[in-house]
Amino acid sequence: MHVFIDTNILLNFFHFTKEDTETLRRVFASHKHGAATVHLTEQVYDEFSRNRENKIKDSLKRFKELKFAAQLPAFMEQYEEYEQILQKSTELQELTKDILKKVDADVVENRLLPDFLIKDFFAKNETIPTTAELYGMAQMRVSLGNPPGKNGSIGDAINWVALLNAVPNGENIHVISEDGDFYSTLDENRPHPFLKDEWRRKKQAEMFVYKNLSSFTKQHFDGVVFSYDYELTEREREILELLSRGESNRSIALSLNISYDTVKQYVRHILNKLNVSSRLNAAMLFIKEQEKHGDKS
């Protein structure tokens, strides 16, 4: 199974979306275990790098506009809930300030959870380069008015030509994108007829489209459990299990009869291997994996 994930799908993880990073992790895991081949293009990587901060800027702007300050009619003052609501509102405003401080630091250092997943995947897998020949072929498509692409934009055409060159003959292509250029104008759930026909003619195979990662994983990997194979050592797994139970570093050190500083070093290694930015995310990931395998000890 050959899969292409468009830039807009990756950038959604830096904005308001119903998708969660676990879905992205599952698709990446399917690639690692050979259930799917996710094709990465230099064009997607460049688009992602160029637009990441703009996407974050817009999402933060919208988040700040939510304004958690409570405004209550004066006549409600007689009810006990009045003060409770004002108190909760104040707490929310303080939490908002705290989370924004953390986000500001992590945005600059590329430490957001989607950053760990996406950049690690690009780093560990080969990308299809935008060669002069590939660019020329894409430019010709745009000049002829052939999809995908709009308003003279060449990015989608580069990705499509890259896929035509990279995917073996006889293999279907599964495109995950919100971009309307890949879809029929009459039915947004079907591929663009020109692209579908082109794939049939040139690759002797079919083209399928999905608006989001969830619809793709539900159709192809529903109920399938991928072991992410994080290559944790036995000691790291021991510490991760204790961490998932809410144990502090000092408590873990006492339980395993090792030093506090050693535990801190192990935790850093675990976070790096799991591609997560916090103990909480590591614990949640461990618990999900245990539940999937029926081990809730």
N, C-alpha and C positions, 0 to 999 in steps of 0.2 A: 504494500500500500504506500503510495507516494503522496505526500502532504505538503502544501504550501500555506504558511501563516503570513498574512499580509501585515504591514506595519501598523495599520489602524487597530488591529486586534491586540497587538503588544502594547500600544500606547494607551489602550483603554484601562489597563491596570494602573495607570497614573491619573485616573479620573474617576468619576462616579460610574460604577458598573455593577451589574448583578452577578458578574462572573467572580470567581474567587481564584486565588493563586494555586489552590490545590488542583483545579482543572488544568491550568497551564502545566503544572508539575507532572500530571498524568500523561499529557501529550508528549512532553519531553522524555518521560520514562518509557513510553511506548517506542520511541526512537532508539533509546539506549538498549532495549531488550529485543529489537528487531521486529516488533509488531508493525512498525511504520517507519518510513524514511521521510524525515522532515527536511525539506530542501531550504537551505539558507542562501540568500543572495546578498552580495555586497550592497546592492541598492537598498534593501530592507534595513540592513545595519546602519547605513548612512542616514536614511530617513529617520530611523529611530533615534539616532544620536542627535540629529538636528532638531527634532521636534519634542524630545522628552521634556525639556525645561518649560517650553511653552504650554505643554499639556498640564504640567504640574502647576504652573502659574495660574492657569484658568481655573483649575479645580480648587486651589487655595482661595482664589478670589470668590468663588461661589460659596465655599465653606464659610468664609468670614462674613458673607452677606446673610448667613442664617440667623445671626444675632440671637443668642440664647437668653437675652434679657427679657424677663417676664413683665408684661404690662397688663394690670388687672383693673377692672372698674372699681371705683371707690366704695361702692355699696357692698363689695365682697369682703371688706375689711372685718366685718363682724364674725366671719367664719374662721375656724381654727386652721383650715387648709390654706388660708391666705398667706400666713407667715411661712408655712411649710413650702409653698410654691416659690415664694421669694427666696427662701433659703436654698432650695434646689437650683433655682436660677443662678444664684451667686456661685454655687459650687460648679455648675456647668461652665460658667464664664471663666472660672479659675482653671478648670480642666482644659478648656479650649486654649488658654494661654500656654499651659504646660505642653500640650501636644504640639502646638505650633513651633515652640522653641526646639523640640526634639526633631520635628520634621525639617526645619530650616537647616539644622546641622547635618542630618542624614541625606538631604537632597544634594548638598554640595559634595559630600563624600561618596555619593552613589551607594548608600547603605540602605535604601528602601528595599523591602522584600522582593518586589518584582525585579529590581536591579540585580540582586544576587542570582535569581533564576535565569534571567534573559542573558546577562553578560557572561555568566558561566557557560551557558549553552553555546553561545557564539564562540567563546574561547576554546571550547573542547571539540568543536565540530568544524569541518571545512565549509567555507562559503564559496558560492559561485561568483567569480570576479566579473566586474563590468569591463570587459575587454573592448578594444577599439572596434573589433569585428561585431561583437554583440551589440554595442551602442549603434553602429551603423545599421544593423538589421532592425533595431527598434525604431530608429529615426525614419527608416523607410516605411514602416508600418504606420507611423503617425502621419507621414506625408500622404500616404494613400487613404487615410481616414479609417484605417482598420482598428477595431478595438483590441485590447483595452486601452483607455486613455481618453482624456477630455481637455478641451481648451488648449491644445498643443502640448500638454504635459506628456513627458516621455517615460516617467518612472514605472507606470504599470506595464508599458510595452517592454521595458527592459526586463522586468520580472517574468513576463510571459515568454519572451524569447529564451531567457535563461532556462525556464522549465522545459520548453520544447527541445532544447539542446541536452539537458541533463537527464531527463526521465527516459528510460529505455523504451523501445517500441513494444507495443502490446500491453503497456502498463497504464492503468487508470490514474487520473490526477484528482486529488481532493483539495479544493481551494477554500480556505477559511478567510473570509473577507467581508467587510461591510460596504466595500466600494461597489456602487451600482454598475460600474463598467463591466463587471464579471457576470451580471445578471440580465435576464430577459426583461425588456421593458413592459411586456404583457403579463408576466408572472415572476415576481421577485424571488420566488422559491426555485426557479429553474435557471440553468446557466444561459449566458448569452448565446443565441443560436449560432452566430458566426464562430465563436470560440469553440463551442461544442462540436460543430462540423469540422473545424480545422483540426481539432485533436483527433477526431475519428479518421480524417484523411491522412494526417501525418504520423500518427502514433498507433493507428488501428486499435483504439481503446476509447474509454468514456471519460467524461469530465463531470465532476460533482461539486456542488457549491454549498457552503454553510455560512450563516450570518454570524455565528459565534462558536467558541470552542465547546460549549456545553452541548449544543446540538450535534456536533461531530462526535464527541466522546460517548454521548448517549446512544447514538446509532451504531457505533462500532465497538465500543469498549464498555458497554453497560454491564456491570457485574464482574468485569475482569479486574483482577487484582495484580498490580505490578509491584514487585519488590524493587524498591529504589536502589538497593545495593549501595549503601553509602560507604561501605568499606570501613566501618567502625571497628576498632579493636574490641576485644572482650572487656577490657577495663572501661573503655569509653561507653560501651553499652550498659555496663553496670551503673556508671555515673548518670547516664541519660535516663535510665529507669528511675533512679532515686530523684533526679531532678524533676521528672514528670509527676512525682508524688508530692511535689512542693517542698522538698528538702532544701535547706540553705547550703551554701558551700561549706560552712563550718560543720554542719550536721553530717554532710557527706564525708568530710574528712575524718570525723570520729567513727562513722560506720565502717569505713574501709581502712582505717588506721593508716592514713596518709596525711601529708601536710596540707594546710589550707591553701598555700601557694600552688601546690601541685594540682589541687582540684581546680583552681582558677585557670591554670594552663590547659587542663583537660577540657574544661568548658569552652574555652576559646577555640580549641581544635574541633570540638563537636559542632559548634556554630558554623565554622568555616566549611566543614564537610557536608553539613546539611543545607548550606546556602541560606541560612536564616540569620536574622539580626538580633534576636533576643532569646532568652531562656524560655519565655512563654511560648514563642513560636516553635522552638525545638520540642518542648514538652507536648504541645498540641499535635505536632507531626508524629511523634512517637506513639501517642495514645491512639491516633487514627490508624496507624499501621498495625498496632496490636489488635484493635477491634476488627480490622479487615481480616486478620488471620485467626480470629476467634480466640485470641489470648488476651484476657482482660485481667490478668493477675496483677 
